[in-house]
């Protein structure tokens, strides 16, 4: 059963393997803002545009005191190839077990061309330095999204 995340609620903790090796945890960002964005599949058109947009704005996010972490269920080697192919500067994490995806309520039933399947919802969460959810974007439309998230991070 998927969780329902609410603004003002505590962000669910996580510890995941990330591109390039090692692990990343929510606790690594304590006292900092974090953009946590979920994407369905590495190296697909929408996911590529979204990752490139966040990478392009990486320095502006850093200046706003905000880290960026992209998460999908793709294995780390696929994340590594995706990052290298497109010159991405953001960290990408892998949740093959779907535990974290379920905790954030983004592992859900989807349908395409009359076929139902389980997949990742394209949602973004802005987590404040206090570890609480400050903003939520659901069913994200990629165009202009990274800029909108950056504006929200600057206001927080």
N, C-alpha and C positions, 0 to 999 in steps of 0.2 A: 504494500500500500504506500503510495506516495505521500510525502509530507506536504503541508501547506505552510509556506514561509510567509511571514507578515512583516511589514515595515515596523521597526521598533523592537522586533524580536531578536533574540540572540542567534547569530549565524551558526549553523551546525558545524562542528569541528570536522576536520578531515586530515588525512595523511596519504599522499599519493605519490607514485613515481612520476618523474617529469623528464622532459626531453634532455638529452645530454647526460643522463644518469643522476642518481640521487633521489631524494624525496622532498616534497614540499608539504607543509602543514599550515593550517589556518593560524596557528600560534606563531609562525614565522613573521606574521604581519602585525603582531600586537603593537598598538600605538600608532599604526599607519592606516591609511585608507587602502581598500582593495577593490578593484573591479574584478568580479568573478563572472566570466561569461562562458556559457555552455553552447557548444556547436555540435551539430549532428555527425559530421564525417569529414575528416581531414582531406584536403585536396579536391573538394568539390567546389563548384563555382561560388555559391553564396558564402561558404565557410572561408574560402580563400580571400574573397573581397573583405570580409569582416576582419580576418586576421591581419591582412595588409593595412587596413585602416587603423586598427589599434597600434600596429607597429609604427606606422607613419607618425602617429601622434604620441609615441612613447615618451619623447623628451618633454612634451607639454604635460603629460600625466605625471612624470617625475617631478617637474616643477610644481605641480599641484599636490605633491606629497602622496601620490597614489600609485600603487603597484597594479599590474594587470596579470591575470592568470586565465588562460583559456583551458577548458576541460571538455574532453570527449571520451568515448569508450574505446577509441583506437589504441592499439598497443604502442608502447614507447618507440619502437623502431619506425613505425609509420609516422609518428609525430616528428621524429628526427628528420625523416626524408621530406616531410611537408615543410618544416621550418627551413631546411637547407635550400630546397627548390625555390622557395619564394623569398628568401632573405629576411625571414621574420625575426624581430628582435624581442618579442614577448615570450614568456615562459608558457609552455603547453604541458598539461598534466593528463595522465591516463587513468581512467576508472573502468577497467575491464570487468570488475566485479559488480558494478552498478550501485554499490552501497552509498557512495556520496551522491550520485545522481538521484537516487531515491530519497535521500535525506533532504535534498533541495527541491524535490518534487518535479524534476525535469525528465525522469524516466517514465514515459507514459505511452498509452495506446495512441497510435497515429494511423492515418489512412491515406492511401494514394492510389488513384485509379481503381477504386473499389476493393482494394486489399488492405486489411488491417494488420498492423504489426507494432511491436514495441520499439520505441526510438527516443531520441533526445529532443526535447523542446528547446528552441533557440531563445533562451532567457538570459538576462543579465542582472546581476545583483551588485549594488554598490554597498560595501560594508564599511562602516565608520571605524575610526581609531579605537572606539570602545567595543568593537566586536559585534555591534548590532547592525541589522539591515537598515540602511538609510533610504535606498530607492530600489525599485523593482521594475524591470521592463520585461513584459511577457510577449511571446509571439513576435519577436523582433523583426522588423524590416531592416535589412542591412544598410541601405543607402542613408547616410547621415547619422547612423546610430552612434558610431564612435565619438563624433563631435558632440552629440547630445549628452553622452555619458561624461565626456570631459567637462562640459559646462556644469553638470550636476556635481562632479568631483570638486571643481573650483569653488562652488557655493557651500560645500559641506565644511 
